Amino acid sequence: MLEIMKYLAKLENSTLEEVMGIAEEKAIKKGSFENRIFLEKVLIRKK
């Protein structure tokens, strides 16, 4: 999986380190799986 992540980062002209940094920021702001926070449902409002 790590090689896949590195390759996907490369395709986006990024590095694995940059991707991991963004993931850390997201985990601090919105939580992570480590904290057992899971998205269970998405509600879509129709206009």
PDB file of N, CA, C, O and CB in Angstrom:
ATOM      1  N   MET A   1       0.820  -1.190   0.000  1.00  0.00           N
ATOM      2  CA  MET A   1       0.000   0.000   0.000  1.00  0.00           C
ATOM      3  C   MET A   1       0.863   1.254   0.000  1.00  0.00           C
ATOM      4  O   MET A   1       0.503   2.264  -0.604  1.00  0.00           O
ATOM      5  CB  MET A   1      -0.932  -0.002   1.197  1.00  0.00           C
ATOM      6  N   LEU A   2       1.978   1.185   0.664  1.00  0.00           N
ATOM      7  CA  LEU A   2       2.860   2.345   0.724  1.00  0.00           C
ATOM      8  C   LEU A   2       3.353   2.737  -0.665  1.00  0.00           C
ATOM      9  O   LEU A   2       3.395   3.921  -0.998  1.00  0.00           O
ATOM     10  CB  LEU A   2       4.047   2.062   1.642  1.00  0.00           C
ATOM     11  N   GLU A   3       3.724   1.752  -1.472  1.00  0.00           N
ATOM     12  CA  GLU A   3       4.186   2.043  -2.831  1.00  0.00           C
ATOM     13  C   GLU A   3       3.078   2.676  -3.668  1.00  0.00           C
ATOM     14  O   GLU A   3       3.343   3.552  -4.491  1.00  0.00           O
ATOM     15  CB  GLU A   3       4.688   0.762  -3.508  1.00  0.00           C
ATOM     16  N   ILE A   4       1.848   2.237  -3.463  1.00  0.00           N
ATOM     17  CA  ILE A   4       0.706   2.829  -4.170  1.00  0.00           C
ATOM     18  C   ILE A   4       0.534   4.279  -3.753  1.00  0.00           C
ATOM     19  O   ILE A   4       0.320   5.150  -4.596  1.00  0.00           O
ATOM     20  CB  ILE A   4      -0.591   2.032  -3.891  1.00  0.00           C
ATOM     21  N   MET A   5       0.627   4.541  -2.458  1.00  0.00           N
ATOM     22  CA  MET A   5       0.484   5.917  -1.958  1.00  0.00           C
ATOM     23  C   MET A   5       1.583   6.812  -2.527  1.00  0.00           C
ATOM     24  O   MET A   5       1.317   7.943  -2.933  1.00  0.00           O
ATOM     25  CB  MET A   5       0.525   5.942  -0.410  1.00  0.00           C
ATOM     26  N   LYS A   6       2.808   6.310  -2.555  1.00  0.00           N
ATOM     27  CA  LYS A   6       3.916   7.091  -3.113  1.00  0.00           C
ATOM     28  C   LYS A   6       3.690   7.387  -4.587  1.00  0.00           C
ATOM     29  O   LYS A   6       3.933   8.504  -5.044  1.00  0.00           O
ATOM     30  CB  LYS A   6       5.241   6.348  -2.926  1.00  0.00           C
ATOM     31  N   TYR A   7       3.229   6.392  -5.329  1.00  0.00           N
ATOM     32  CA  TYR A   7       2.991   6.582  -6.752  1.00  0.00           C
ATOM     33  C   TYR A   7       1.857   7.577  -6.999  1.00  0.00           C
ATOM     34  O   TYR A   7       1.969   8.437  -7.872  1.00  0.00           O
ATOM     35  CB  TYR A   7       2.671   5.245  -7.414  1.00  0.00           C
ATOM     36  N   LEU A   8       0.766   7.466  -6.233  1.00  0.00           N
ATOM     37  CA  LEU A   8      -0.349   8.402  -6.393  1.00  0.00           C
ATOM     38  C   LEU A   8       0.081   9.829  -6.072  1.00  0.00           C
ATOM     39  O   LEU A   8      -0.330  10.768  -6.754  1.00  0.00           O
ATOM     40  CB  LEU A   8      -1.524   7.993  -5.496  1.00  0.00           C
ATOM     41  N   ALA A   9       0.899   9.998  -5.047  1.00  0.00           N
ATOM     42  CA  ALA A   9       1.422  11.332  -4.722  1.00  0.00           C
ATOM     43  C   ALA A   9       2.244  11.862  -5.899  1.00  0.00           C
ATOM     44  O   ALA A   9       2.121  13.028  -6.274  1.00  0.00           O
ATOM     45  CB  ALA A   9       2.291  11.289  -3.424  1.00  0.00           C
ATOM     46  N   LYS A  10       3.073  11.009  -6.473  1.00  0.00           N
ATOM     47  CA  LYS A  10       3.907  11.419  -7.611  1.00  0.00           C
ATOM     48  C   LYS A  10       3.042  11.858  -8.787  1.00  0.00           C
ATOM     49  O   LYS A  10       3.361  12.839  -9.458  1.00  0.00           O
ATOM     50  CB  LYS A  10       4.838  10.268  -8.042  1.00  0.00           C
ATOM     51  N   LEU A  11       1.948  11.137  -9.042  1.00  0.00           N
ATOM     52  CA  LEU A  11       1.044  11.507 -10.132  1.00  0.00           C
ATOM     53  C   LEU A  11       0.444  12.893  -9.924  1.00  0.00           C
ATOM     54  O   LEU A  11       0.116  13.585 -10.888  1.00  0.00           O
ATOM     55  CB  LEU A  11      -0.070  10.477 -10.262  1.00  0.00           C
ATOM     56  N   GLU A  12       0.304  13.292  -8.671  1.00  0.00           N
ATOM     57  CA  GLU A  12      -0.258  14.606  -8.341  1.00  0.00           C
ATOM     58  C   GLU A  12       0.827  15.660  -8.141  1.00  0.00           C
ATOM     59  O   GLU A  12       0.566  16.733  -7.596  1.00  0.00           O
ATOM     60  CB  GLU A  12      -1.114  14.508  -7.086  1.00  0.00           C
ATOM     61  N   ASN A  13       2.046  15.349  -8.584  1.00  0.00           N
ATOM     62  CA  ASN A  13       3.196  16.255  -8.420  1.00  0.00           C
ATOM     63  C   ASN A  13       3.386  16.631  -6.958  1.00  0.00           C
ATOM     64  O   ASN A  13       3.615  17.797  -6.636  1.00  0.00           O
ATOM     65  CB  ASN A  13       3.011  17.527  -9.269  1.00  0.00           C
ATOM     66  N   SER A  14       3.292  15.654  -6.085  1.00  0.00           N
ATOM     67  CA  SER A  14       3.437  15.848  -4.654  1.00  0.00           C
ATOM     68  C   SER A  14       4.392  14.787  -4.126  1.00  0.00           C
ATOM     69  O   SER A  14       4.935  13.983  -4.883  1.00  0.00           O
ATOM     70  CB  SER A  14       2.058  15.782  -3.928  1.00  0.00           C
ATOM     71  N   THR A  15       4.583  14.801  -2.817  1.00  0.00           N
ATOM     72  CA  THR A  15       5.406  13.776  -2.181  1.00  0.00           C
ATOM     73  C   THR A  15       4.580  13.090  -1.108  1.00  0.00           C
ATOM     74  O   THR A  15       3.560  13.608  -0.652  1.00  0.00           O
ATOM     75  CB  THR A  15       6.707  14.386  -1.577  1.00  0.00           C
ATOM     76  N   LEU A  16       5.042  11.923  -0.721  1.00  0.00           N
ATOM     77  CA  LEU A  16       4.358  11.196   0.348  1.00  0.00           C
ATOM     78  C   LEU A  16       4.379  12.023   1.632  1.00  0.00           C
ATOM     79  O   LEU A  16       3.416  11.996   2.398  1.00  0.00           O
ATOM     80  CB  LEU A  16       5.017   9.812   0.580  1.00  0.00           C
ATOM     81  N   GLU A  17       5.447  12.742   1.871  1.00  0.00           N
ATOM     82  CA  GLU A  17       5.555  13.575   3.065  1.00  0.00           C
ATOM     83  C   GLU A  17       4.482  14.663   3.077  1.00  0.00           C
ATOM     84  O   GLU A  17       3.882  14.942   4.115  1.00  0.00           O
ATOM     85  CB  GLU A  17       6.948  14.206   3.147  1.00  0.00           C
ATOM     86  N   GLU A  18       4.245  15.281   1.904  1.00  0.00           N
ATOM     87  CA  GLU A  18       3.198  16.310   1.821  1.00  0.00           C
ATOM     88  C   GLU A  18       1.823  15.709   2.066  1.00  0.00           C
ATOM     89  O   GLU A  18       0.998  16.301   2.762  1.00  0.00           O
ATOM     90  CB  GLU A  18       3.230  17.005   0.449  1.00  0.00           C
ATOM     91  N   VAL A  19       1.573  14.540   1.500  1.00  0.00           N
ATOM     92  CA  VAL A  19       0.288  13.866   1.692  1.00  0.00           C
ATOM     93  C   VAL A  19       0.094  13.529   3.168  1.00  0.00           C
ATOM     94  O   VAL A  19      -0.990  13.730   3.715  1.00  0.00           O
ATOM     95  CB  VAL A  19       0.203  12.582   0.827  1.00  0.00           C
ATOM     96  N   MET A  20       1.141  13.018   3.812  1.00  0.00           N
ATOM     97  CA  MET A  20       1.048  12.666   5.230  1.00  0.00           C
ATOM     98  C   MET A  20       0.823  13.904   6.095  1.00  0.00           C
ATOM     99  O   MET A  20       0.103  13.841   7.092  1.00  0.00           O
ATOM    100  CB  MET A  20       2.318  11.937   5.682  1.00  0.00           C
ATOM    101  N   GLY A  21       1.430  15.023   5.723  1.00  0.00           N
ATOM    102  CA  GLY A  21       1.222  16.268   6.455  1.00  0.00           C
ATOM    103  C   GLY A  21      -0.225  16.723   6.375  1.00  0.00           C
ATOM    104  O   GLY A  21      -0.804  17.145   7.376  1.00  0.00           O
ATOM    105  N   ILE A  22      -0.804  16.641   5.201  1.00  0.00           N
ATOM    106  CA  ILE A  22      -2.215  17.009   5.017  1.00  0.00           C
ATOM    107  C   ILE A  22      -3.103  16.077   5.826  1.00  0.00           C
ATOM    108  O   ILE A  22      -4.072  16.520   6.443  1.00  0.00           O
ATOM    109  CB  ILE A  22      -2.609  16.961   3.518  1.00  0.00           C
ATOM    110  N   ALA A  23      -2.777  14.787   5.828  1.00  0.00           N
ATOM    111  CA  ALA A  23      -3.560  13.814   6.593  1.00  0.00           C
ATOM    112  C   ALA A  23      -3.501  14.115   8.087  1.00  0.00           C
ATOM    113  O   ALA A  23      -4.505  13.989   8.788  1.00  0.00           O
ATOM    114  CB  ALA A  23      -3.054  12.390   6.324  1.00  0.00           C
ATOM    115  N   GLU A  24      -2.331  14.512   8.573  1.00  0.00           N
ATOM    116  CA  GLU A  24      -2.185  14.868   9.993  1.00  0.00           C
ATOM    117  C   GLU A  24      -3.043  16.080  10.346  1.00  0.00           C
ATOM    118  O   GLU A  24      -3.717  16.090  11.376  1.00  0.00           O
ATOM    119  CB  GLU A  24      -0.709  15.155  10.326  1.00  0.00           C
ATOM    120  N   GLU A  25      -3.014  17.100   9.488  1.00  0.00           N
ATOM    121  CA  GLU A  25      -3.832  18.296   9.721  1.00  0.00           C
ATOM    122  C   GLU A  25      -5.316  17.933   9.762  1.00  0.00           C
ATOM    123  O   GLU A  25      -6.054  18.416  10.620  1.00  0.00           O
ATOM    124  CB  GLU A  25      -3.572  19.354   8.623  1.00  0.00           C
ATOM    125  N   LYS A  26      -5.741  17.091   8.843  1.00  0.00           N
ATOM    126  CA  LYS A  26      -7.132  16.648   8.794  1.00  0.00           C
ATOM    127  C   LYS A  26      -7.503  15.898  10.066  1.00  0.00           C
ATOM    128  O   LYS A  26      -8.580  16.114  10.623  1.00  0.00           O
ATOM    129  CB  LYS A  26      -7.372  15.761   7.567  1.00  0.00           C
ATOM    130  N   ALA A  27      -6.617  15.017  10.530  1.00  0.00           N
ATOM    131  CA  ALA A  27      -6.893  14.237  11.737  1.00  0.00           C
ATOM    132  C   ALA A  27      -7.035  15.140  12.959  1.00  0.00           C
ATOM    133  O   ALA A  27      -7.865  14.886  13.831  1.00  0.00           O
ATOM    134  CB  ALA A  27      -5.782  13.209  11.971  1.00  0.00           C
ATOM    135  N   ILE A  28      -6.231  16.183  13.019  1.00  0.00           N
ATOM    136  CA  ILE A  28      -6.313  17.119  14.148  1.00  0.00           C
ATOM    137  C   ILE A  28      -7.631  17.882  14.110  1.00  0.00           C
ATOM    138  O   ILE A  28      -8.278  18.059  15.142  1.00  0.00           O
ATOM    139  CB  ILE A  28      -5.123  18.107  14.126  1.00  0.00           C
ATOM    140  N   LYS A  29      -8.032  18.337  12.919  1.00  0.00           N
ATOM    141  CA  LYS A  29      -9.248  19.138  12.786  1.00  0.00           C
ATOM    142  C   LYS A  29     -10.526  18.316  12.864  1.00  0.00           C
ATOM    143  O   LYS A  29     -11.499  18.729  13.495  1.00  0.00           O
ATOM    144  CB  LYS A  29      -9.220  19.884  11.490  1.00  0.00           C
ATOM    145  N   LYS A  30     -10.522  17.139  12.214  1.00  0.00           N
ATOM    146  CA  LYS A  30     -11.778  16.408  12.038  1.00  0.00           C
ATOM    147  C   LYS A  30     -11.794  15.020  12.655  1.00  0.00           C
ATOM    148  O   LYS A  30     -12.803  14.319  12.583  1.00  0.00           O
ATOM    149  CB  LYS A  30     -12.078  16.289  10.594  1.00  0.00           C
ATOM    150  N   GLY A  31     -10.695  14.622  13.256  1.00  0.00           N
ATOM    151  CA  GLY A  31     -10.632  13.283  13.829  1.00  0.00           C
ATOM    152  C   GLY A  31     -10.089  12.277  12.836  1.00  0.00           C
ATOM    153  O   GLY A  31      -9.821  12.601  11.679  1.00  0.00           O
ATOM    154  N   SER A  32      -9.934  11.054  13.306  1.00  0.00           N
ATOM    155  CA  SER A  32      -9.377  10.004  12.465  1.00  0.00           C
ATOM    156  C   SER A  32      -9.946   8.660  12.871  1.00  0.00           C
ATOM    157  O   SER A  32     -10.688   8.561  13.848  1.00  0.00           O
ATOM    158  CB  SER A  32      -7.845   9.988  12.552  1.00  0.00           C
ATOM    159  N   PHE A  33      -9.596   7.622  12.119  1.00  0.00           N
ATOM    160  CA  PHE A  33     -10.043   6.274  12.453  1.00  0.00           C
ATOM    161  C   PHE A  33      -9.446   5.831  13.785  1.00  0.00           C
ATOM    162  O   PHE A  33     -10.047   5.041  14.514  1.00  0.00           O
ATOM    163  CB  PHE A  33      -9.659   5.284  11.339  1.00  0.00           C
ATOM    164  N   GLU A  34      -8.269   6.344  14.092  1.00  0.00           N
ATOM    165  CA  GLU A  34      -7.605   5.989  15.344  1.00  0.00           C
ATOM    166  C   GLU A  34      -8.483   6.353  16.536  1.00  0.00           C
ATOM    167  O   GLU A  34      -8.470   5.674  17.562  1.00  0.00           O
ATOM    168  CB  GLU A  34      -6.241   6.692  15.452  1.00  0.00           C
ATOM    169  N   ASN A  35      -9.242   7.428  16.388  1.00  0.00           N
ATOM    170  CA  ASN A  35     -10.154   7.865  17.457  1.00  0.00           C
ATOM    171  C   ASN A  35     -11.523   7.218  17.325  1.00  0.00           C
ATOM    172  O   ASN A  35     -12.468   7.595  18.018  1.00  0.00           O
ATOM    173  CB  ASN A  35     -10.301   9.385  17.443  1.00  0.00           C
ATOM    174  N   ARG A  36     -11.622   6.241  16.429  1.00  0.00           N
ATOM    175  CA  ARG A  36     -12.859   5.500  16.178  1.00  0.00           C
ATOM    176  C   ARG A  36     -13.995   6.414  15.718  1.00  0.00           C
ATOM    177  O   ARG A  36     -15.151   6.221  16.097  1.00  0.00           O
ATOM    178  CB  ARG A  36     -13.281   4.750  17.434  1.00  0.00           C
ATOM    179  N   ILE A  37     -13.654   7.410  14.897  1.00  0.00           N
ATOM    180  CA  ILE A  37     -14.648   8.294  14.312  1.00  0.00           C
ATOM    181  C   ILE A  37     -14.862   7.839  12.874  1.00  0.00           C
ATOM    182  O   ILE A  37     -13.938   7.870  12.062  1.00  0.00           O
ATOM    183  CB  ILE A  37     -14.201   9.802  14.384  1.00  0.00           C
ATOM    184  N   PHE A  38     -16.082   7.418  12.564  1.00  0.00           N
ATOM    185  CA  PHE A  38     -16.403   6.903  11.245  1.00  0.00           C
ATOM    186  C   PHE A  38     -17.584   7.669  10.664  1.00  0.00           C
ATOM    187  O   PHE A  38     -18.498   8.057  11.392  1.00  0.00           O
ATOM    188  CB  PHE A  38     -16.710   5.397  11.308  1.00  0.00           C
ATOM    189  N   LEU A  39     -17.565   7.881   9.379  1.00  0.00           N
ATOM    190  CA  LEU A  39     -18.689   8.474   8.670  1.00  0.00           C
ATOM    191  C   LEU A  39     -19.702   7.370   8.420  1.00  0.00           C
ATOM    192  O   LEU A  39     -19.396   6.383   7.751  1.00  0.00           O
ATOM    193  CB  LEU A  39     -18.238   9.153   7.328  1.00  0.00           C
ATOM    194  N   GLU A  40     -20.900   7.529   8.952  1.00  0.00           N
ATOM    195  CA  GLU A  40     -21.923   6.500   8.811  1.00  0.00           C
ATOM    196  C   GLU A  40     -22.949   6.828   7.741  1.00  0.00           C
ATOM    197  O   GLU A  40     -23.519   5.926   7.127  1.00  0.00           O
ATOM    198  CB  GLU A  40     -22.618   6.292  10.121  1.00  0.00           C
ATOM    199  N   LYS A  41     -23.188   8.117   7.512  1.00  0.00           N
ATOM    200  CA  LYS A  41     -24.235   8.492   6.575  1.00  0.00           C
ATOM    201  C   LYS A  41     -23.954   9.863   6.000  1.00  0.00           C
ATOM    202  O   LYS A  41     -23.425  10.739   6.683  1.00  0.00           O
ATOM    203  CB  LYS A  41     -25.604   8.467   7.251  1.00  0.00           C
ATOM    204  N   VAL A  42     -24.313  10.043   4.738  1.00  0.00           N
ATOM    205  CA  VAL A  42     -24.208  11.341   4.089  1.00  0.00           C
ATOM    206  C   VAL A  42     -25.610  11.727   3.645  1.00  0.00           C
ATOM    207  O   VAL A  42     -26.269  10.975   2.927  1.00  0.00           O
ATOM    208  CB  VAL A  42     -23.200  11.312   2.876  1.00  0.00           C
ATOM    209  N   LEU A  43     -26.064  12.900   4.073  1.00  0.00           N
ATOM    210  CA  LEU A  43     -27.366  13.388   3.682  1.00  0.00           C
ATOM    211  C   LEU A  43     -27.195  14.403   2.567  1.00  0.00           C
ATOM    212  O   LEU A  43     -26.365  15.307   2.662  1.00  0.00           O
ATOM    213  CB  LEU A  43     -28.112  14.002   4.881  1.00  0.00           C
ATOM    214  N   ILE A  44     -27.973  14.254   1.522  1.00  0.00           N
ATOM    215  CA  ILE A  44     -27.899  15.170   0.382  1.00  0.00           C
ATOM    216  C   ILE A  44     -29.245  15.892   0.287  1.00  0.00           C
ATOM    217  O   ILE A  44     -30.305  15.276   0.185  1.00  0.00           O
ATOM    218  CB  ILE A  44     -27.558  14.402  -0.963  1.00  0.00           C
ATOM    219  N   ARG A  45     -29.157  17.211   0.324  1.00  0.00           N
ATOM    220  CA  ARG A  45     -30.361  18.017   0.182  1.00  0.00           C
ATOM    221  C   ARG A  45     -30.626  18.283  -1.278  1.00  0.00           C
ATOM    222  O   ARG A  45     -29.723  18.653  -2.028  1.00  0.00           O
ATOM    223  CB  ARG A  45     -30.239  19.334   0.952  1.00  0.00           C
ATOM    224  N   LYS A  46     -31.860  18.095  -1.677  1.00  0.00           N
ATOM    225  CA  LYS A  46     -32.242  18.409  -3.056  1.00  0.00           C
ATOM    226  C   LYS A  46     -32.748  19.832  -3.093  1.00  0.00           C
ATOM    227  O   LYS A  46     -33.482  20.264  -2.205  1.00  0.00           O
ATOM    228  CB  LYS A  46     -33.321  17.421  -3.594  1.00  0.00           C
ATOM    229  N   LYS A  47     -32.354  20.562  -4.128  1.00  0.00           N
ATOM    230  CA  LYS A  47     -32.754  21.965  -4.255  1.00  0.00           C
ATOM    231  C   LYS A  47     -34.085  22.084  -4.918  1.00  0.00           C
ATOM    232  O   LYS A  47     -34.582  23.193  -5.110  1.00  0.00           O
ATOM    233  CB  LYS A  47     -31.728  22.753  -5.029  1.00  0.00           C
TER     234      LYS A  47
END
